[in-house]
């Protein structure tokens, strides 16, 4: 399934760093608010949780690297998770807001790790503890942390589909020819999700009647030229997801990603899909790539934000519209995008 760079759109895009607009200044009568973020260290100041709370989200979604452990020592992993759960403002969020999420390599336990990580099953149980998943939940017996949850809102619904891009992901190909870390695998070689998770995802999309279907991927789906981890390392898997979205006729598919220590909007048209697919990257919560000087991304819309931030999506069902916002400290909206889904 061919992905086409999206040149024209029905969006409104604005950078708000110059006029210092806050989330409250830009507030709309949203029917549902989703907040999300990634790349969070427990040994650095957690400055954004009060701002997350001020958005009054209906759900918070962890996008991965929720802590930085990089260990197969489950006691050390559990200690870090517990430190995060006791952070004062995050504790308030847990008490007031539904929390979902996935993991990425640093909380999975192995930098750039995938299927080969030997402690992944034990690590999964610690992740589920962090997410307050009950001991008798079916998720405790599932291989991988993928799952889905639907939210009903006044006759409308949003389906949040959480992917696991670690547990089944096969070997990456180092780039020994350029200064990039990785290069794409040969077409058809390797998998991001594994057969069981792919079948599950296909069923989720094919059977969804929701107004919006939010796919949470710890790594970027569209941006693929930077040489770090991304779906682009498995180009056949990029095409497979595009075809699956098109074949499913699922409404309002949106991708949320993290990992990169930058925040940005990427956007494309997919053959057979009546709306553009947006990949909203939000990263990081406690540290960012402040030395960022640029990188190619033919799907990028707007500017890259390389200070600490989180993302929010404000859904308006009547207008069939989503307002996407990159939010920094003190609730400053650093970049925003509006998309109507006809």
N, C-alpha and C positions, 0 to 999 in steps of 0.2 A: 504494500500500500504506500503510494508515494506521498511524502509530506512536502508541502509547498510553503515557502516563506511568505508570510502574510504581509502584503504591502498596503492594502486599504482596509479600513475598518470603521465600525460604528462606535468607536470608543472616544472618550474624552480623557486626555492624559495631562497631568500637571505635576511639576516639581514644586514642592511647597517649602523647600528649605530656605528660600529667600524671604518669604513673608511670614514664616514662623506660625503657621496655622496649627492648632491642636486638634486632636480627635474630637473634642467637644465642639470646637468652632465649626467643624465639618460634619457634625452629626446629622444623620437623616433618620427618618422613622423606619428603621430597619425591622424586619420581621424576625430576623435571626442573625446573630453575630458569632462568627467563628474567629478565634484568635489562635495563632500558632507561632512556633519558633524552634530554633535548634542551636546547637553549639553553646553549651552552658557548663561552665566550670564551677565547682563548689569552692575552689580556693581563690576565686576572684569575686569582687563585689557584685552582688545581684541587684542591679539598679533599676531594672525594668518591671519588676513584678507589681509595684504600685500602679504603674501606667497600664499594665495589662488589666488589673482590677478595675481601673477607672473606665475601661471600655465596656464593662459589664457584659462579658461574653457569655453566650449560652453554652459554649464548649471551648476548652483549651486543648490543642492538639500538639503533642511533642513530635517534632520532626526528626529526632535522632541526635546522637552525641549529647544526650541529656545530662550525662556526667562524662568526665574524662578519666577512665580507669585503666584501659589498655592492660588488662591483667586476666590471668586464669585463676587468680586467688579469690574465691567467692567471699571470704571474710572481708577482704579489702573492698570488693565491689559492693557488698551489702553496706559497709560503713559509709561509703560515698553516697549511695542512694539515700540512706537514712539522714545524712547531713543535709541533702537537698530537701527532703520532706520536712525537716525541722526549720528550714529558712523561713523567717517570720512572715514575710508577705506571700510567699508561695503557699505557706500553711493556710493563710486566709483564702487563697484561691481554691485550694482543695476543699475547703469547707463550704464554698459558695457555688462552685462550678463543676460541671461534668468534665472529666479529664480522660482523653484518649491519647494514643501515640504509638510510635514505632521506635526502633533503635537504629543506630548507625555503628560504624566500626569501633569508636572509642568507648561506647558503653556495651557494645557486643563483646569486646575484650581484646581485639586484635586489629592493629592499624591496617586499613585496606583489606581486612579479613573477609573471608567468605566461607564456603562449604568446608574448608580444611580445618577450621578452628575446632580443636578437640574438646574444649570446655563449653561448647555452645548450648548444650542441653541444660547444664547447671546454670549457665548465665541466663538462659531464658526464664528459669524459675525466679531468679532474683529480679529480673525485669518485671515479671508479672507481679511480684510482691510490691515493687515500687509503684506499679499502676493500680494497686489495691484490688487485684483480681481475686475473687473468692477461691478457696482451696478446692471446691467442688466444681469449678467452672470447666466446661469442655476445653477451654483454651489451655488448661494445664496439661492436657494430653496431646495437644496438637504439636506437630513439628513445625517450628517457626512461629512468629508473633503476629502473622497476618490475621485480620478480623474486620468486621464491618458493624456499623450501628446506624440505624435510621432514626431521624428526628421528625416527628409529626408536628406541623404548625398550622392550625386553622385551615385544615383541608389540603394543605400542601406538605411536602416532605423533602428532606435532604438526606442522602445516603452518603455516609463517610466510610470510604473503603481504605483500610490501612494495609499497605504492602510491607513485606519483609524482603529487602534487597540484600540480605546478608546470609541467611541460613543455608540457602540453596545455591547462591551465586558461585559460578565456577571461576577458574583462574583467569587473571588479567594478563595482558601482554605488555611487558616493559618496553619503553621506547628507547632503543639504543642508538638511534640515528639522529635525534634532535635533542634539544634541552627539555622537552616535555617528559613528564614522568611515565605516561602510558600512551599506547596507541591502540586503535580499534583492533579487536580480534578479526581473523578472517571471517568473511560473511558465513553465517551458519554455525560458527564455532562457539560453544558455551551457552550458558543461560543466566538470566538475572533472577528468575523466580522459581524455576523448577517446574516439572510437569504438574504436580498436584496443585500447587498454588496457581498456576496458569489456568487450570480447569476451574478452580474455585472463582477466580477473577472473572472468567468468561461467564459463568453462571450469574455472578453478582450483576454484571452489566446487562446481560440478556433478559433477566427477570425484573430489573429495576423499573418501577413506575414513578420514581421520584422526579421532582422538578430539577434537582441538581444532584450530580454524582461527583463527590470530591475524592480523588485518588491521592493518597498520601504516600509519597516516595521519598526515602531519605536522601537520595541523590538526584541530580537534575535529569529531567527527561529530554528537554529540547537543546539546551546549550551543550555543544559537543566538540568544541575546538580548543579547549583550554588544556587538555592533556592530563587532567586529573580524573578521579572517578566520576562516572556518569553512565546513563543508559547508552550513550554513544559509543562506549567501549564494546557494545554488542549491537551493531547496527541492525541485524536481523530481528532483534528483540524490540527495537524502536519501531520497526515496520509492523511487527506482530501486534503490538499494542494499538498502533494507529488503525490497523485493519479491524481489530476487535472492537474498538470504539465505534467505527463506522458500521460494522455489521450488526452491532447490538441495537442501534437506533436509540441509545440511551441519551436522555436530555442533559444538557448543561454539565458536561464532563469538564472538570477543572483539576489540574495537577498542582499539588503543594510539595515543595522540596526544600532541602537545606544544605548542610555540609560545607559550603564554600566560604564561609566567613564574609560573604557579601550578600546583599539583597538586590533582586532585580525582577522585572517582568519579562517573560519570553512568550511569544505568541506565533501560532501558525494556523493555516487552513489544512484540513485533511480531506481528501477526496471522499465524497459521500456524507460528510458531516455539515449540517446547515449553519453551524456557528463556529467561530474560531476557538481553538483549544489554547488555553493559557496555562503556562507553567510559572507559578509564583514562588520564587526562591526567597526564603527568609533565614538569614544567618549573619551574625551570631548574637546571642543574648548577652554574653559577658565579654566577648572579645571579637574583634573584627580585623579584616585585612586592611589596616589603615595605611599600608604602603602600596595599596593598589594603584597601578598606573595604566591599566587598560588590558583588555583581552578581546579577541573577536567573538561575537555571538550574533549570527545573522538573524536570529529570531528576537533579539532584544527590542523592547519598546521602552523608550525613556532612558534614564540614566542609572548607572550602578550606584548603590548606596553602600559605602564601606565604613560605616560607623555602626555601633551596636544598635540593634533594632529587632522588632518583631512584626508580624503581619496580622492584619485583620481583614475579614471579608464580611461585608454588610449586605444581606440579602433582602431584596424587595420583590415579593412574589407578584404583586399586581402589575408592577412595571416590568417584570421579568428582567431584573437588573441586579448586578452585583457591583459594589464599590470595593475595590482592592486598595489597601493602604499599607505603606511601610511606615512604621511608627518608631520614633526614637525616644530618648529620655525626656521627661517632662511632657510626654504626650504629643511631641512635635511630629506632624505628618511630613515625612521627608520626600515621599513620592506617592502618587495615587493614580489609579486607573479605573475607568468606568466601562463596563461592558453590558450591553443589552443582549438578551438571548431570545431571539424571535422563534 
